[in-house]
Amino acid sequence: MPLGGANLSHHPSVSVVIRAKNEARFIGQTLAAIFDARALVPRQVVVVDSGSTDATLEIVRSFPTTVIQIRPEDFTYGYALNLGAAHVDAEIVATLSAHSVPSSRDWLRNLIRPFSQPRVAGVYGRQLPRSNATVLELIGMRLTGVLSDTPRLLDRRPLFSNANGAFRRSLWLEHAFDEDVGGAGDIAWVRTMQERGYVIAYEPTAPVYHSHGEPILRHLRRASRDVPTVVGNFLHLGSGGRIVRKPPSAKPVTRPAPD
């Protein structure tokens, strides 16, 4: 059994953190799926908004959510995730992009099921491309395995996606997401967990509809933020593998939310 972490209760609590900016098109569908009375309803839903100028916040506030607003210039994926995780108290933190719409009422129930195995540090679910998915997106989704219908446990390959994922909050308290990398901070976190002896589960029965359908130049700009971290961690370089143990008095997020 790896060091660190904590045993989960028989029916572990789970909260959801959603990153958003100008997501009025889909965020209502995402929240409606989360709060479906037939689904496993989370303890808390926190939306970290980084400067929406459309109707995103109005839609979010029509649901029983906690909204945290940050300035666009302060946004990094790691900062938004750390800030969201710092504002929940559940044993498991599930994460979604605002445009990741659960395709089944069993999404959350199935996503957290692999945590019954003590060595599982994180879980990521299947992604179903929308009709607007580009060829480049489909290639990327296939390469990262999020189109697969086969469950698996990963002890070496640092694959993960916070667009549809979950992690043990106790492990996050010991090692938060890197706030300084431009993208793919979740990959760096996963590599650290694997080097500590944990595994990452892929759960295809927890799918979401997720794709961007963006122009090729915008897709390449977004992908370019991830590439250095992804390549570095596959080669065992970069921030992954740095186990930063916080002292007991440390706060669970490295920067406070701006006023």
HELIX and SHEET records of a PDB file:
HELIX    1   1 ILE A   27  ILE A   34  1                                   8    
HELIX    2   2 THR A   56  VAL A   60  1                                   5    
HELIX    3   3 PRO A   72  ASP A   74  5                                   3    
HELIX    4   4 TYR A   77  ALA A   86  1                                  10    
HELIX    5   5 TRP A  107  ILE A  112  1                                   6    
HELIX    6   6 ARG A  113  SER A  116  5                                   4    
HELIX    7   7 VAL A  135  LEU A  143  1                                   9    
HELIX    8   8 ARG A  169  GLU A  174  1                                   6    
HELIX    9   9 GLY A  185  GLU A  195  1                                  11    
HELIX   10  10 ILE A  216  PHE A  234  1                                  19    
SHEET    1   A 8 THR A  66  GLN A  69  0                                        
SHEET    2   A 8 VAL A  45  ASP A  49  1                                        
SHEET    3   A 8 VAL A  14  ALA A  20  1                                        
SHEET    4   A 8 ILE A  92  SER A  97  1                                        
SHEET    5   A 8 ASN A 164  ARG A 168 -1                                        
SHEET    6   A 8 VAL A 120  LEU A 128 -1                                        
SHEET    7   A 8 VAL A 199  TYR A 209  1                                        
SHEET    8   A 8 VAL A 101  PRO A 102 -1                                        
SHEET    1   B 8 THR A  66  GLN A  69  0                                        
SHEET    2   B 8 VAL A  45  ASP A  49  1                                        
SHEET    3   B 8 VAL A  14  ALA A  20  1                                        
SHEET    4   B 8 ILE A  92  SER A  97  1                                        
SHEET    5   B 8 ASN A 164  ARG A 168 -1                                        
SHEET    6   B 8 VAL A 120  LEU A 128 -1                                        
SHEET    7   B 8 VAL A 199  TYR A 209  1                                        
SHEET    8   B 8 ARG A 152  LEU A 154 -1                                        
END                                                                             
